[in-house]
Amino acid sequence: MSNGKSTDENRQENFRTEYGVVAEAWKFFASLRFIVAAFAVGLQSALFTFYMQVGKATTGKGAGALIIALVGLHTTIAIMWIEERTVMFLLKTMRRGTELEFSFGAIDGFFHRLTEEFFLPQGVRKIARGIDGLTIVYAILFLLWLYLLVANLINP
């Protein structure tokens, strides 16, 4: 080869470069989940505050409460979609990181350990994991907004 390296050395170097990119992508998606969760808390808090203020300001909640409930429901659905997509990317980066570690012979590498911890827990520990925990929170928000929407449609 012109650079003095064998094909296998070049391949290993490319794998190492890709491993760095995969690790950075994993860090980005892991932090994105918490950024989206923080945004969701702020947005949902503001919407609940507006919803409660509409109820205090008028005898019947009317169109204002209905609109806020619709916005709350739609934003919760959007946040759930973002979460689902982010988790998908996290899992893909974990899988690729594990594959690259295997190609290096690093059987006990970061992604291998992460994948092991991610897929092995059972019972209560499984529910306590971040992905399942956020899913439960978003599902509860969805049900709450759905309840408020239906309540406003039935009893304006």
C-alpha positions in Angstrom: 0.0 0.0 0.0 1.1 3.6 -0.6 0.9 4.6 3.1 2.9 1.6 4.3 0.0 -0.1 6.0 -1.6 -3.4 5.2 -5.2 -3.7 4.3 -6.0 -5.2 7.7 -4.3 -2.3 9.5 -6.3 0.2 7.4 -9.5 -1.7 8.2 -8.7 -1.6 11.9 -7.9 2.1 11.7 -11.3 2.7 10.0 -13.0 0.6 12.7 -11.4 2.7 15.4 -12.5 5.9 13.7 -16.0 4.6 13.3 -16.0 3.5 17.0 -15.2 7.1 18.0 -18.1 8.3 15.8 -20.5 5.7 17.3 -19.4 6.6 20.8 -20.1 10.3 20.2 -23.5 9.5 18.6 -24.4 7.4 21.6 -23.5 10.2 24.0 -25.6 12.7 21.9 -28.7 10.5 21.9 -28.3 9.7 25.6 -28.2 13.4 26.4 -31.0 14.2 24.0 -33.3 11.9 25.9 -32.8 14.0 29.1 -33.1 17.3 27.1 -36.4 16.2 25.7 -37.6 15.0 29.1 -36.7 18.4 30.6 -38.5 20.2 27.8 -41.5 17.9 28.3 -41.6 18.8 32.0 -41.5 22.5 31.3 -44.0 22.4 28.5 -46.5 20.1 30.3 -46.2 22.2 33.5 -47.0 25.4 31.6 -50.0 23.7 29.8 -51.4 22.4 33.1 -51.0 25.8 34.6 -52.9 27.4 31.7 -55.5 24.7 31.9 -56.1 25.4 35.6 -56.2 29.2 35.1 -58.9 28.8 32.4 -61.0 26.8 34.9 -60.7 29.5 37.5 -61.4 32.4 35.2 -64.6 31.1 33.8 -67.7 29.3 35.1 -67.5 26.7 32.3 -64.1 25.9 31.0 -65.3 26.1 27.4 -63.2 26.3 24.3 -60.0 27.5 26.0 -59.7 24.4 28.2 -60.6 22.2 25.2 -57.8 23.8 23.1 -55.3 23.5 25.9 -56.2 19.8 26.4 -55.8 19.2 22.6 -52.4 20.9 22.6 -51.4 18.9 25.6 -52.4 15.7 24.0 -50.7 16.5 20.7 -47.5 17.6 22.3 -47.4 14.5 24.5 -47.8 12.3 21.4 -45.0 14.3 19.6 -42.7 13.9 22.6 -43.4 10.1 22.7 -42.5 9.8 19.1 -39.3 11.7 19.6 -38.5 9.4 22.6 -39.2 6.3 20.5 -37.0 7.4 17.7 -34.2 8.5 20.1 -34.3 5.1 21.8 -34.1 3.4 18.4 -31.0 5.3 17.5 -29.5 4.5 21.0 -30.1 0.8 20.4 -28.5 1.0 16.9 -25.4 2.8 18.2 -25.2 0.2 21.1 -25.4 -2.6 18.6 -22.8 -1.2 16.2 -20.5 -0.3 19.1 -20.7 -3.9 20.3 -20.0 -5.2 16.8 -16.9 -2.9 16.5 -15.7 -4.0 20.0 -16.0 -7.6 18.8 -13.9 -6.8 15.7 -11.2 -5.3 18.0 -11.4 -8.3 20.3 -12.5 -6.1 23.1 -15.1 -8.6 24.5 -15.5 -6.6 27.7 -15.7 -3.1 26.2 -18.0 -0.2 27.0 -20.8 -1.1 24.6 -20.7 -4.8 25.5 -21.2 -4.0 29.1 -23.8 -1.4 28.4 -25.7 -3.9 26.2 -25.4 -6.5 28.9 -26.9 -4.2 31.5 -29.5 -3.0 29.2 -31.0 -6.3 28.2 -30.4 -8.5 31.3 -32.4 -6.8 34.1 -35.7 -8.4 35.0 -38.7 -7.5 37.2 -38.6 -4.2 39.1 -35.1 -3.4 37.9 -36.4 -3.6 34.3 -39.2 -1.1 35.0 -36.7 1.2 36.8 -34.5 1.5 33.7 -34.6 4.9 32.1 -36.3 4.0 28.9 -39.2 2.2 30.6 -39.4 4.9 33.3 -39.8 7.7 30.7 -42.3 5.7 28.7 -44.4 5.3 31.8 -44.3 9.0 32.5 -45.2 9.9 28.9 -48.0 7.3 28.9 -49.5 8.8 32.1 -49.3 12.3 30.6 -51.1 11.0 27.5 -53.9 9.4 29.6 -54.3 12.5 31.7 -54.6 14.8 28.7 -57.0 12.4 27.0 -59.1 12.3 30.2 -59.2 16.1 30.3 -60.1 16.3 26.6 -62.9 13.8 27.0 -64.1 15.5 30.2 -64.3 18.8 28.4 -66.2 17.3 25.5 -68.7 15.6 27.7 -69.1 18.5 30.2 -68.2 21.8 28.5 
